[in-house]
Amino acid sequence: MEEKLFKCAKCDKEKKEADGSYVLEGTTFCCKECCGDPKKQEHTEKKANVCEFC
C-alpha cells in the first residue's frame, strides 16, 4: 500500500505526511526541511530554512 504524498507549499516537493506538518491553522502542508520540526520547536526559531508562515 502506497503512502499518500503531500506537496510542500515552500519547495513544491512531494513528501510523506510524516515528513512535514500543517501550518497556517492546518490549511497548508510544509516539509520539515523547509519549516523545521514543530515537535522540537524548530518552527519558532529565527534562522535560515525555517518556516516563513509562522
Secondary structure, DSSP 8 states (H G I E B T S, - for coil): ----EEE-TTT--EEEGGGEEEETTTTEEEEHHHH--GGGTGGGS-STTS-S--
